[in-house]
Amino acid sequence: MNVTETLNEGLRRKLDVTIPATVLASKLDEKLDEVRGKVQLKGFRPGKVPTAHLKKVYGRSLMSEVLQDSINDTVNKTLEERSEKAASQPEIDLSEDQAVINRVLDGEGDLQFSVSYEVLPPVELMDFSTIKLERPVVEVTEKEIDEEVEKFFKQNRGYEDKGDEGVVENGDRVGLSFVGKIDGEPFEGGSADHTHLVVGSGQFIPGFEEALIGIKKGEEKTIKVTFPDDYQNEELAGKKAEFDVKMLHVDGPKADVELNDEFAKTLGLEDLAALKKAIGDQIEAQNKNLSQQRLKRLVLDALDEGHKFDVPEKLVEAEFNAIWNRVKHEVEHHGKTFESEGTTEEKAREDYQKIAERRVRLGLVVAEIGNVNEVTVTDEEHQQALIAEVRRFPGQEQQVYDYYRKNPNALASLRAPIFENKVVDFVVEKADVTDKPIGREELVKLVREGEDSFDIDNDHEH
């Protein structure tokens, strides 16, 4: 076997390889010996077919297997000898001359091919102790807890029918039917035969609930609203709509229920103090989760800034294509344009190219940190992630569970965010971290800005 390097430029490599016909012939003989005892040919006893006859009948098909095996084995062995790891599947270039191919298949010519690939770049990790981080800390105030308790009370104290003459007021729970239309045509998901709504809760789009105030049971009204630009269903975002509404019943909050220990006991709690503590703990958990999201973003930004090296073009291309296909889907299927998003296609391509490079680079850095510092995901953690994923789909738990069990790649993908978070935690332990008091609204804004800057649909970094 002869290997000659013809390209060594940055991360790109190209090798010309020659495997002598004698080596191929020897491997073919081994293949023929393997099949000799398995084949049955007329006129020959099992295992007694002469090699020359076997070669005449099976030579070409077995030689094809020999060539494929020889190429794979040679590429793997060569990379190992060169202490290189290919960033993606190496590209093999064989001769297209049929006469040359026939000579190789007939055992009369050497196998010549070239192999092109990109190597994974060496990653020299930065000193994590030089990273300075400000961990956002939101203090939960008594006022905030009291406001949330009051809101919870209003939603759970119960309601009673206000009668035929009772008009809708803020805080009432109403039953209504409606048909939503855009440009005079009903749209999917915009109708309901009988749904409940607490007026003033903000469950519906802006302007809808306010327009219900003053309506009586049995009355009908057409409400005109505009869907927010950031509405979760992008097909409706920013569009004007009309809802033909009929009020089915109006229920007012029960007047004889008070926010006290007795109310808390109806919820299975010991007293009002226990309810306040439960809601306070919930707020703290939400704030902690937001803080962790923000801190993770800061860590990834610091890692990106602290590691500058060339990344494999093929990996970046694959990452960009995945992003761009989703962007084009949004543009083509949801009535958007690049101009309506305040950009151009050229500028968008440039921005997403940078995002793709960042993701690939961070993926390599995070992988190296985990490898060097033996960060692993336990089977128990993996199982917990699977259970959490299954619980996201009430009523479809078994189907989701079966899907992951039957798709090893999908199941393995659940490890990635766990691994990434554990690496981030490792870096945080080594970094210089100071707590920074911050308001909840400001923290929410920072988290959202971070998502908009680098993520598509809040994807993970890699």
Sine and cosine of phi, psi and omega as CSV:
sin_phi,cos_phi,sin_psi,cos_psi,sin_omega,cos_omega
0.00,0.00,0.71,-0.71,-0.01,-1.00
-0.81,-0.59,0.80,-0.60,-0.01,-1.00
-0.84,-0.54,0.81,-0.58,0.00,-1.00
-0.82,-0.57,0.81,-0.59,0.04,-1.00
-0.98,0.17,0.82,-0.57,-0.01,-1.00
-0.92,-0.39,-0.17,0.99,0.05,-1.00
-0.51,-0.86,0.77,-0.63,0.10,-1.00
-0.58,-0.82,1.00,0.06,-0.11,-0.99
-0.73,-0.68,0.94,-0.35,-0.07,-1.00
0.89,0.46,-0.85,-0.52,0.03,-1.00
-1.00,-0.10,-0.08,1.00,-0.08,-1.00
-1.00,0.06,0.66,-0.75,0.03,-1.00
-0.71,-0.70,0.53,-0.85,0.14,-0.99
-0.60,-0.80,0.74,-0.68,-0.04,-1.00
-0.81,-0.58,0.64,-0.77,0.17,-0.99
-0.98,-0.19,0.78,-0.62,-0.10,-0.99
-0.83,-0.55,0.66,-0.75,0.09,-1.00
-0.78,-0.62,0.82,-0.58,0.08,-1.00
-0.92,-0.39,0.90,-0.44,-0.08,-1.00
-0.86,0.51,0.50,-0.87,0.03,-1.00
-0.87,0.50,-0.53,0.85,0.00,-1.00
-0.90,0.43,-0.62,0.78,0.04,-1.00
-0.92,0.39,-0.66,0.75,0.02,-1.00
-0.90,0.43,-0.65,0.76,0.00,-1.00
-0.89,0.45,-0.64,0.77,0.02,-1.00
-0.90,0.44,-0.66,0.75,0.02,-1.00
-0.94,0.35,-0.56,0.83,0.05,-1.00
-0.90,0.43,-0.66,0.75,0.04,-1.00
-0.87,0.50,-0.62,0.78,0.04,-1.00
-0.89,0.45,-0.65,0.76,0.03,-1.00
-0.90,0.43,-0.67,0.74,-0.01,-1.00
-0.89,0.45,-0.62,0.78,0.04,-1.00
-0.90,0.43,-0.58,0.82,0.00,-1.00
-0.91,0.41,-0.64,0.77,-0.08,-1.00
-1.00,0.02,-0.24,0.97,-0.09,-1.00
-0.81,0.59,-0.71,0.71,-0.05,-1.00
-0.99,0.15,-0.09,1.00,-0.07,-1.00
-0.98,-0.21,-0.45,0.89,-0.09,-1.00
-1.00,0.02,0.45,-0.89,0.08,-1.00
-0.83,-0.56,0.92,-0.39,0.00,-1.00
-0.90,-0.44,0.68,-0.74,-0.03,-1.00
-0.85,0.53,0.77,-0.64,0.03,-1.00
1.00,-0.08,-0.08,1.00,-0.01,-1.00
-0.79,-0.62,0.63,-0.77,0.09,-1.00
-0.96,0.27,0.49,-0.87,0.02,-1.00
-0.80,0.60,0.77,-0.64,0.05,-1.00
0.99,0.12,-0.02,1.00,-0.06,-1.00
-0.92,-0.39,0.22,0.98,0.00,-1.00
-0.95,0.31,0.80,-0.60,-0.01,-1.00
-0.88,0.47,0.54,-0.84,-0.03,-1.00
-0.85,0.53,-0.66,0.75,-0.03,-1.00
-0.88,0.48,-0.62,0.79,-0.01,-1.00
-0.96,0.29,-0.65,0.76,0.06,-1.00
-0.85,0.53,-0.67,0.74,-0.03,-1.00
-0.92,0.40,-0.60,0.80,0.01,-1.00
-0.90,0.43,-0.62,0.78,-0.06,-1.00
-0.99,0.13,-0.72,0.70,-0.14,-0.99
-0.92,-0.40,-0.03,1.00,-0.14,-0.99
-0.80,0.60,-0.77,0.64,-0.08,-1.00
-0.92,0.38,-0.68,0.73,-0.02,-1.00
-0.92,0.40,-0.64,0.77,0.02,-1.00
-0.95,0.33,-0.55,0.84,0.03,-1.00
-0.91,0.41,-0.56,0.83,0.07,-1.00
-0.87,0.50,-0.67,0.75,0.06,-1.00
-0.90,0.43,-0.66,0.75,0.01,-1.00
-0.87,0.49,-0.68,0.73,-0.02,-1.00
-0.89,0.46,-0.72,0.70,-0.02,-1.00
-0.90,0.44,-0.70,0.71,0.02,-1.00
-0.89,0.46,-0.66,0.75,-0.04,-1.00
-0.91,0.41,-0.64,0.77,0.02,-1.00
-0.89,0.45,-0.76,0.65,-0.02,-1.00
-0.88,0.48,-0.73,0.68,-0.04,-1.00
-0.90,0.44,-0.65,0.76,-0.04,-1.00
-0.92,0.39,-0.70,0.72,0.00,-1.00
-0.88,0.47,-0.74,0.67,-0.01,-1.00
-0.88,0.47,-0.70,0.72,-0.03,-1.00
-0.92,0.39,-0.63,0.77,-0.01,-1.00
-0.91,0.42,-0.70,0.72,0.03,-1.00
-0.89,0.46,-0.64,0.77,0.02,-1.00
-0.90,0.43,-0.68,0.73,0.01,-1.00
-0.91,0.40,-0.52,0.86,-0.01,-1.00
-1.00,0.03,0.00,1.00,-0.01,-1.00
0.82,0.57,0.70,0.72,0.00,-1.00
-0.86,-0.51,0.52,-0.85,0.11,-0.99
-0.87,-0.50,0.83,-0.56,-0.01,-1.00
-0.96,0.30,0.69,-0.72,-0.01,-1.00
-0.94,0.34,-0.49,0.87,0.04,-1.00
-0.51,-0.86,0.01,-1.00,-0.05,-1.00
-0.86,0.52,0.84,-0.54,0.02,-1.00
-0.87,0.50,0.53,-0.85,0.03,-1.00
-1.00,-0.10,0.79,-0.61,-0.02,-1.00
-0.97,-0.24,0.77,-0.64,0.00,-1.00
-0.88,-0.47,0.93,-0.35,0.01,-1.00
-0.97,-0.23,0.34,-0.94,0.06,-1.00
-0.89,0.46,0.62,-0.78,0.04,-1.00
-0.99,-0.17,0.02,1.00,0.02,-1.00
-0.97,0.25,0.91,-0.41,-0.09,-1.00
-0.88,0.47,-0.56,0.83,0.01,-1.00
-0.90,0.43,-0.65,0.76,0.03,-1.00
-0.91,0.41,-0.68,0.73,0.01,-1.00
-0.88,0.48,-0.69,0.72,-0.02,-1.00
-0.89,0.46,-0.64,0.77,0.01,-1.00
-0.88,0.47,-0.64,0.77,0.01,-1.00
-0.93,0.38,-0.71,0.70,-0.01,-1.00
-0.90,0.44,-0.51,0.86,0.01,-1.00
-1.00,0.07,0.02,1.00,0.04,-1.00
0.98,0.21,0.33,0.94,-0.07,-1.00
-0.96,-0.30,-0.11,0.99,-0.04,-1.00
-0.69,-0.73,0.44,-0.90,0.06,-1.00
-0.93,0.36,0.47,-0.88,0.09,-1.00
-1.00,0.00,0.88,-0.47,0.00,-1.00
-0.87,-0.50,0.72,-0.69,0.03,-1.00
-0.39,-0.92,0.28,-0.96,0.09,-1.00
-0.89,-0.45,0.49,-0.87,0.02,-1.00
-0.79,-0.61,0.81,-0.59,-0.01,-1.00
-0.89,-0.45,0.65,-0.76,-0.01,-1.00
-0.30,-0.95,0.24,-0.97,0.13,-0.99
-0.93,-0.37,0.64,-0.77,0.02,-1.00
-1.00,-0.03,0.47,-0.88,0.14,-0.99
-0.93,0.36,0.75,-0.66,-0.04,-1.00
-0.95,0.30,0.50,-0.86,0.12,-0.99
-0.93,0.38,0.68,-0.73,-0.02,-1.00
-0.92,-0.40,0.95,-0.32,0.05,-1.00
-1.00,-0.05,0.93,-0.37,-0.11,-0.99
-0.95,0.31,0.63,-0.77,0.03,-1.00
-0.95,0.30,0.19,-0.98,0.10,-1.00
-0.99,0.13,0.95,-0.30,-0.10,-1.00
-0.91,0.42,-0.36,0.93,0.00,-1.00
-0.94,0.35,-0.26,0.97,0.02,-1.00
-0.99,0.10,-0.13,0.99,-0.01,-1.00
-0.98,0.17,0.81,-0.59,0.04,-1.00
-0.95,-0.31,0.82,-0.58,-0.06,-1.00
-0.80,-0.60,0.61,-0.80,0.12,-0.99
-0.94,-0.33,0.94,-0.34,0.00,-1.00
-0.99,0.12,0.88,-0.48,-0.01,-1.00
-0.94,0.35,0.75,-0.67,0.00,-1.00
-0.82,-0.58,0.85,-0.53,0.01,-1.00
-0.97,-0.25,0.86,-0.52,0.03,-1.00
-0.99,0.12,0.78,-0.63,0.04,-1.00
-1.00,0.06,0.89,-0.45,-0.04,-1.00
-1.00,-0.04,0.36,-0.93,0.05,-1.00
-0.88,0.47,-0.59,0.81,0.01,-1.00
-0.88,0.48,-0.70,0.72,0.00,-1.00
-0.90,0.44,-0.68,0.74,0.02,-1.00
-0.89,0.45,-0.71,0.70,0.00,-1.00
-0.87,0.49,-0.65,0.76,0.00,-1.00
-0.90,0.43,-0.65,0.76,0.00,-1.00
-0.94,0.34,-0.60,0.80,0.05,-1.00
-0.90,0.44,-0.68,0.73,0.03,-1.00
-0.88,0.47,-0.68,0.73,0.03,-1.00
-0.89,0.45,-0.69,0.73,0.03,-1.00
-0.88,0.47,-0.67,0.74,0.00,-1.00
-0.87,0.49,-0.72,0.70,-0.03,-1.00
-0.89,0.46,-0.55,0.84,-0.02,-1.00
-0.99,0.16,-0.28,0.96,-0.13,-0.99
-0.81,-0.59,0.13,0.99,-0.06,-1.00
-0.99,0.15,-0.17,0.99,0.02,-1.00
0.99,-0.11,0.35,-0.94,-0.06,-1.00
-0.71,-0.70,0.34,-0.94,0.06,-1.00
-0.67,-0.74,0.53,-0.85,-0.07,-1.00
-0.88,0.48,0.77,-0.64,0.00,-1.00
-1.00,0.05,-0.03,1.00,0.04,-1.00
1.00,0.06,0.07,-1.00,-0.08,-1.00
-0.92,0.40,-0.46,0.89,-0.05,-1.00
-0.99,-0.10,-0.09,1.00,-0.03,-1.00
-0.95,0.32,0.76,-0.65,0.00,-1.00
-0.99,-0.15,0.41,-0.91,-0.02,-1.00
-0.94,0.35,0.77,-0.64,0.09,-1.00
-0.82,-0.57,0.31,-0.95,0.04,-1.00
-0.86,0.51,0.75,-0.66,-0.02,-1.00
0.99,-0.14,-0.20,0.98,0.05,-1.00
-0.96,0.28,0.45,-0.89,0.15,-0.99
-0.97,-0.22,0.83,-0.55,-0.06,-1.00
-0.89,-0.46,0.44,-0.90,0.16,-0.99
-0.93,-0.37,0.77,-0.64,-0.07,-1.00
-0.53,-0.85,0.37,-0.93,0.17,-0.99
-0.90,-0.44,0.46,-0.89,0.00,-1.00
-0.37,-0.93,0.39,-0.92,0.11,-0.99
-0.77,-0.63,0.89,-0.45,0.01,-1.00
-1.00,-0.02,0.66,-0.75,-0.01,-1.00
-0.72,-0.69,0.59,-0.81,0.13,-0.99
-0.84,-0.55,0.83,-0.56,-0.08,-1.00
0.83,0.56,0.59,0.81,0.07,-1.00
0.99,0.14,-0.05,1.00,-0.03,-1.00
-0.92,-0.40,0.74,-0.67,0.06,-1.00
-0.86,0.51,0.60,-0.80,0.01,-1.00
-0.90,-0.44,0.41,-0.91,-0.07,-1.00
-0.88,0.47,0.74,-0.67,0.02,-1.00
0.98,0.17,0.10,1.00,-0.07,-1.00
-0.98,-0.20,0.22,0.98,-0.04,-1.00
-0.75,-0.66,0.45,-0.89,0.05,-1.00
-0.45,-0.89,0.64,-0.77,0.02,-1.00
-0.99,0.14,-0.59,0.81,0.00,-1.00
-0.31,-0.95,0.97,-0.25,0.02,-1.00
-0.80,-0.61,0.44,-0.90,-0.01,-1.00
-0.96,-0.27,0.54,-0.84,-0.04,-1.00
-0.49,-0.87,0.74,-0.68,0.14,-0.99
-1.00,-0.01,0.92,-0.40,-0.08,-1.00
-0.91,0.41,0.80,-0.60,-0.03,-1.00
0.99,-0.14,-0.03,1.00,-0.02,-1.00
-0.99,0.15,-0.27,0.96,0.00,-1.00
0.98,0.18,0.32,0.95,0.00,-1.00
-0.94,0.33,-0.57,0.82,-0.04,-1.00
-0.99,-0.14,0.13,-0.99,-0.05,-1.00
-0.92,0.39,0.44,-0.90,-0.07,-1.00
-0.80,0.60,0.70,-0.71,0.05,-1.00
0.99,-0.13,-0.40,0.92,-0.06,-1.00
-0.95,0.31,-0.79,0.61,-0.08,-1.00
-0.91,0.41,-0.63,0.78,0.00,-1.00
-0.87,0.49,-0.57,0.82,-0.05,-1.00
-0.96,0.29,-0.21,0.98,0.01,-1.00
-0.99,0.14,-0.37,0.93,-0.07,-1.00
-0.88,0.47,0.77,-0.64,0.01,-1.00
0.99,-0.16,-0.18,0.98,0.00,-1.00
-0.98,0.18,0.58,-0.81,0.07,-1.00
-0.99,-0.17,0.25,-0.97,0.10,-1.00
-0.84,0.54,0.73,-0.68,0.03,-1.00
1.00,0.02,-0.24,0.97,-0.01,-1.00
-0.98,0.22,0.42,-0.91,0.03,-1.00
-0.86,-0.51,0.49,-0.87,-0.03,-1.00
-0.39,-0.92,0.59,-0.81,0.10,-0.99
-0.98,-0.19,0.84,-0.54,-0.06,-1.00
-0.94,-0.33,0.80,-0.60,0.02,-1.00
-0.98,-0.21,0.80,-0.60,-0.02,-1.00
-0.63,-0.78,0.18,-0.98,0.09,-1.00
-0.81,-0.59,0.79,-0.61,0.03,-1.00
-0.91,0.40,0.66,-0.75,0.02,-1.00
-0.86,0.51,0.47,-0.88,0.01,-1.00
-0.89,0.46,-0.49,0.87,-0.02,-1.00
-0.98,-0.18,0.40,0.92,-0.01,-1.00
-0.86,0.51,0.62,-0.79,-0.12,-0.99
-0.87,0.49,-0.58,0.82,0.10,-1.00
-1.00,0.05,0.97,-0.22,-0.14,-0.99
-0.92,0.39,-0.32,0.95,0.05,-1.00
-0.94,0.35,-0.38,0.92,-0.02,-1.00
-0.97,-0.23,-0.28,0.96,-0.09,-1.00
-0.81,0.59,0.78,-0.63,0.07,-1.00
0.98,0.20,-0.01,1.00,-0.07,-1.00
-1.00,-0.05,0.52,-0.85,0.06,-1.00
-1.00,0.09,0.62,-0.78,-0.03,-1.00
-0.62,-0.79,0.36,-0.93,0.09,-1.00
-0.83,-0.55,0.69,-0.72,0.03,-1.00
-0.88,-0.47,0.87,-0.49,0.13,-0.99
-1.00,0.08,0.95,-0.32,-0.16,-0.99
-0.94,-0.34,0.65,-0.76,0.16,-0.99
-0.82,-0.57,0.79,-0.61,0.00,-1.00
-0.99,0.14,0.86,-0.51,-0.04,-1.00
-1.00,-0.04,-0.63,0.78,0.09,-1.00
-0.31,-0.95,0.38,-0.93,0.00,-1.00
-0.79,-0.61,0.86,-0.52,0.00,-1.00
-0.89,-0.46,0.78,-0.62,0.04,-1.00
-0.99,-0.13,0.40,-0.92,0.02,-1.00
-0.86,0.51,0.63,-0.78,0.03,-1.00
-0.89,0.45,0.76,-0.65,-0.07,-1.00
-0.99,0.15,-0.36,0.93,-0.11,-0.99
-1.00,-0.06,0.15,0.99,0.03,-1.00
-0.97,-0.24,0.77,-0.64,-0.01,-1.00
-0.88,-0.47,0.41,-0.91,0.05,-1.00
-0.99,0.14,1.00,-0.06,-0.04,-1.00
-0.49,-0.87,-0.18,-0.98,-0.03,-1.00
-0.87,0.48,-0.59,0.81,-0.02,-1.00
-0.90,0.44,-0.65,0.76,0.04,-1.00
-0.89,0.46,-0.69,0.72,0.00,-1.00
-0.88,0.48,-0.61,0.80,-0.01,-1.00
-0.92,0.40,-0.50,0.87,0.05,-1.00
-0.92,0.40,-0.29,0.96,0.02,-1.00
-0.99,-0.12,0.03,1.00,-0.01,-1.00
1.00,0.05,0.23,0.97,0.01,-1.00
-0.97,-0.23,0.33,-0.94,-0.09,-1.00
-0.94,0.34,-0.71,0.71,-0.02,-1.00
-0.31,-0.95,-0.06,-1.00,-0.04,-1.00
-0.89,0.45,-0.58,0.82,0.02,-1.00
-0.88,0.48,-0.61,0.79,0.01,-1.00
-0.92,0.40,-0.60,0.80,0.05,-1.00
-0.90,0.43,-0.69,0.73,0.02,-1.00
-0.88,0.47,-0.65,0.76,0.00,-1.00
-0.91,0.42,-0.67,0.74,-0.01,-1.00
-0.88,0.48,-0.69,0.72,0.00,-1.00
-0.94,0.33,-0.61,0.79,0.07,-1.00
-0.88,0.48,-0.67,0.74,0.03,-1.00
-0.89,0.45,-0.62,0.79,0.01,-1.00
-0.91,0.42,-0.68,0.73,0.02,-1.00
-0.89,0.45,-0.68,0.73,0.01,-1.00
-0.88,0.48,-0.65,0.76,0.01,-1.00
-0.90,0.44,-0.66,0.75,0.03,-1.00
-0.90,0.44,-0.69,0.73,0.01,-1.00
-0.90,0.43,-0.63,0.77,0.01,-1.00
-0.90,0.43,-0.65,0.76,0.02,-1.00
-0.89,0.45,-0.68,0.74,0.05,-1.00
-0.89,0.45,-0.66,0.75,0.01,-1.00
-0.89,0.46,-0.66,0.75,0.01,-1.00
-0.91,0.42,-0.62,0.78,0.03,-1.00
-0.89,0.45,-0.69,0.72,0.00,-1.00
-0.92,0.40,-0.68,0.73,0.00,-1.00
-0.90,0.44,-0.63,0.78,0.04,-1.00
-0.88,0.47,-0.68,0.74,0.03,-1.00
-0.87,0.49,-0.68,0.73,0.01,-1.00
-0.90,0.44,-0.63,0.78,0.04,-1.00
-0.89,0.45,-0.74,0.67,-0.01,-1.00
-0.90,0.44,-0.61,0.79,0.07,-1.00
-0.88,0.47,-0.68,0.73,-0.01,-1.00
-0.91,0.41,-0.65,0.76,0.02,-1.00
-0.91,0.41,-0.63,0.78,0.02,-1.00
-0.91,0.42,-0.67,0.74,-0.01,-1.00
-0.94,0.35,-0.55,0.84,-0.09,-1.00
-1.00,0.04,-0.02,1.00,-0.01,-1.00
-0.73,-0.69,0.96,-0.27,0.00,-1.00
-0.89,-0.46,0.94,-0.35,0.05,-1.00
-0.42,-0.91,0.37,-0.93,0.02,-1.00
-0.92,0.39,0.60,-0.80,0.03,-1.00
-0.91,-0.42,0.49,-0.87,-0.05,-1.00
-0.87,0.50,0.79,-0.61,-0.05,-1.00
-0.87,0.49,-0.61,0.79,-0.03,-1.00
-0.90,0.43,-0.64,0.77,0.02,-1.00
-0.92,0.39,-0.66,0.75,0.02,-1.00
-0.91,0.42,-0.66,0.75,0.01,-1.00
-0.87,0.49,-0.69,0.72,0.00,-1.00
-0.91,0.42,-0.66,0.75,0.01,-1.00
-0.92,0.40,-0.68,0.73,0.01,-1.00
-0.89,0.46,-0.70,0.72,-0.02,-1.00
-0.88,0.48,-0.63,0.78,0.03,-1.00
-0.89,0.45,-0.68,0.73,0.02,-1.00
-0.92,0.39,-0.74,0.67,-0.12,-0.99
-0.92,0.40,-0.58,0.81,0.04,-1.00
-0.88,0.48,-0.61,0.79,0.02,-1.00
-0.95,0.30,-0.60,0.80,0.04,-1.00
-0.90,0.44,-0.71,0.70,0.01,-1.00
-0.89,0.45,-0.59,0.81,0.04,-1.00
-0.88,0.47,-0.68,0.73,0.01,-1.00
-0.89,0.46,-0.67,0.75,-0.04,-1.00
-0.92,0.38,-0.70,0.72,-0.12,-0.99
-0.98,0.19,-0.52,0.85,-0.13,-0.99
-0.97,-0.25,-0.14,0.99,-0.05,-1.00
-0.84,-0.55,0.34,0.94,0.12,-0.99
0.91,0.41,0.42,0.91,0.00,-1.00
-0.99,-0.13,0.27,-0.96,0.15,-0.99
-0.70,-0.71,0.34,-0.94,0.05,-1.00
-0.90,0.43,-0.57,0.82,0.00,-1.00
-0.91,0.41,-0.62,0.78,0.00,-1.00
-0.92,0.39,-0.35,0.94,0.04,-1.00
-1.00,-0.08,0.14,0.99,0.07,-1.00
0.97,0.22,0.48,0.88,-0.01,-1.00
-0.53,-0.85,-0.15,-0.99,0.10,-1.00
-0.80,-0.59,0.27,-0.96,0.01,-1.00
-0.88,0.47,-0.65,0.76,0.00,-1.00
-0.89,0.46,-0.71,0.70,0.01,-1.00
-0.92,0.40,-0.63,0.78,0.01,-1.00
-0.89,0.45,-0.68,0.73,0.03,-1.00
-0.86,0.51,-0.69,0.73,0.00,-1.00
-0.89,0.47,-0.69,0.72,-0.01,-1.00
-0.91,0.41,-0.71,0.71,-0.04,-1.00
-0.95,0.32,-0.44,0.90,0.10,-0.99
-0.90,0.44,-0.67,0.75,0.04,-1.00
-0.90,0.43,-0.64,0.77,0.03,-1.00
-0.89,0.45,-0.67,0.74,0.00,-1.00
-0.88,0.47,-0.69,0.73,0.02,-1.00
-0.89,0.45,-0.68,0.74,0.02,-1.00
-0.87,0.49,-0.72,0.70,-0.03,-1.00
-0.89,0.46,-0.69,0.73,0.01,-1.00
-0.90,0.44,-0.72,0.69,-0.02,-1.00
-0.88,0.47,-0.72,0.69,0.01,-1.00
-0.90,0.43,-0.58,0.82,0.05,-1.00
-0.87,0.50,-0.68,0.73,0.02,-1.00
-0.93,0.37,-0.65,0.76,0.00,-1.00
-0.91,0.41,-0.74,0.67,-0.01,-1.00
-0.88,0.48,-0.66,0.75,0.02,-1.00
-0.89,0.46,-0.65,0.76,-0.01,-1.00
-0.93,0.36,-0.65,0.76,0.05,-1.00
-0.87,0.50,-0.71,0.70,0.00,-1.00
-0.90,0.44,-0.65,0.76,-0.03,-1.00
-0.93,0.38,-0.74,0.67,-0.05,-1.00
-0.91,0.41,-0.58,0.81,-0.10,-1.00
-0.96,-0.26,0.23,0.97,0.11,-0.99
0.82,0.57,0.70,0.72,0.10,-1.00
-0.99,0.14,0.83,-0.56,-0.05,-1.00
-0.74,-0.67,0.31,-0.95,0.09,-1.00
-0.95,-0.31,0.86,-0.51,-0.03,-1.00
-0.97,0.24,0.34,-0.94,0.06,-1.00
-0.87,0.49,-0.58,0.82,0.01,-1.00
-0.91,0.42,-0.67,0.74,0.03,-1.00
-0.91,0.42,-0.63,0.78,0.03,-1.00
-0.90,0.43,-0.67,0.74,0.01,-1.00
-0.91,0.42,-0.64,0.77,0.02,-1.00
-0.90,0.44,-0.60,0.80,0.04,-1.00
-0.91,0.41,-0.63,0.78,0.04,-1.00
-0.90,0.43,-0.69,0.72,0.01,-1.00
-0.89,0.46,-0.68,0.73,0.01,-1.00
-0.88,0.47,-0.64,0.77,0.01,-1.00
-0.92,0.40,-0.67,0.75,0.00,-1.00
-0.89,0.46,-0.64,0.77,-0.04,-1.00
-0.93,0.36,-0.24,0.97,0.04,-1.00
-0.95,0.30,-0.18,0.98,-0.07,-1.00
-0.81,-0.58,0.96,0.26,-0.01,-1.00
-0.84,0.54,0.72,-0.69,0.00,-1.00
1.00,0.04,-0.23,0.97,0.00,-1.00
-0.84,-0.54,0.34,0.94,-0.11,-0.99
-0.81,0.58,-0.73,0.68,-0.07,-1.00
-0.91,0.41,-0.64,0.77,0.00,-1.00
-0.90,0.43,-0.66,0.75,0.00,-1.00
-0.92,0.40,-0.68,0.73,0.01,-1.00
-0.87,0.49,-0.71,0.70,-0.01,-1.00
-0.90,0.44,-0.61,0.79,0.00,-1.00
-0.86,0.51,-0.75,0.66,-0.03,-1.00
-0.93,0.37,-0.58,0.81,0.01,-1.00
-0.93,0.37,-0.49,0.87,-0.03,-1.00
-1.00,-0.02,-0.15,0.99,-0.02,-1.00
-0.83,-0.56,1.00,0.01,-0.05,-1.00
-0.82,0.58,-0.60,0.80,-0.01,-1.00
-0.92,0.39,-0.64,0.77,0.03,-1.00
-0.91,0.41,-0.65,0.76,0.02,-1.00
-0.90,0.43,-0.67,0.74,0.00,-1.00
-0.91,0.42,-0.51,0.86,-0.04,-1.00
-0.90,0.43,-0.37,0.93,0.03,-1.00
-0.93,0.36,-0.33,0.95,0.02,-1.00
-0.96,0.28,-0.52,0.85,-0.15,-0.99
-0.83,0.56,-0.80,0.60,-0.02,-1.00
-0.91,0.42,-0.52,0.85,0.05,-1.00
-0.91,0.42,-0.74,0.68,0.00,-1.00
-0.86,0.51,-0.72,0.70,-0.01,-1.00
-0.87,0.49,-0.70,0.72,-0.01,-1.00
-0.91,0.42,-0.59,0.81,0.01,-1.00
-0.94,0.35,-0.59,0.81,0.06,-1.00
-0.91,0.40,-0.68,0.73,0.04,-1.00
-0.86,0.50,-0.70,0.71,0.04,-1.00
-0.87,0.50,-0.63,0.77,0.02,-1.00
-0.88,0.47,-0.71,0.71,-0.01,-1.00
-0.91,0.42,-0.65,0.76,0.01,-1.00
-0.86,0.51,-0.64,0.76,0.01,-1.00
-0.88,0.47,-0.54,0.84,-0.04,-1.00
-1.00,0.04,-0.37,0.93,-0.11,-0.99
-0.98,0.18,0.21,-0.98,0.07,-1.00
-1.00,-0.01,0.98,-0.20,-0.12,-0.99
-0.93,-0.37,0.77,-0.64,0.11,-0.99
-0.83,-0.56,0.58,-0.82,0.01,-1.00
-0.99,0.15,0.66,-0.75,0.00,-1.00
-0.80,-0.60,0.92,-0.39,0.05,-1.00
-0.87,0.49,0.66,-0.75,-0.06,-1.00
-0.45,-0.89,0.45,-0.89,0.05,-1.00
-0.98,0.18,0.48,-0.88,-0.04,-1.00
-0.88,0.48,-0.69,0.72,-0.03,-1.00
-0.88,0.48,-0.66,0.75,0.01,-1.00
-0.91,0.41,-0.63,0.77,0.01,-1.00
-0.90,0.43,-0.70,0.71,0.03,-1.00
-0.85,0.53,-0.67,0.74,0.00,-1.00
-0.89,0.45,-0.69,0.73,0.00,-1.00
-0.90,0.44,-0.65,0.76,0.00,-1.00
-0.90,0.43,-0.69,0.72,0.00,-1.00
-0.91,0.40,-0.63,0.78,0.02,-1.00
-0.90,0.44,-0.62,0.79,0.03,-1.00
-0.89,0.45,-0.65,0.76,0.02,-1.00
-0.91,0.42,-0.71,0.71,-0.04,-1.00
-0.90,0.43,-0.53,0.85,-0.09,-1.00
-0.96,0.29,-0.55,0.84,-0.16,-0.99
-0.75,-0.66,-0.26,0.97,-0.13,-0.99
-0.94,-0.33,0.47,-0.88,0.17,-0.99
-0.94,-0.34,0.90,-0.44,-0.03,-1.00
0.84,0.55,0.57,0.82,0.05,-1.00
0.87,0.50,0.59,0.81,0.04,-1.00
-0.91,0.42,0.26,-0.96,0.15,-0.99
-0.98,0.21,0.24,-0.97,-0.08,-1.00
-0.92,0.40,-0.46,0.89,-0.02,-1.00
-0.48,-0.88,0.00,0.00,0.00,0.00
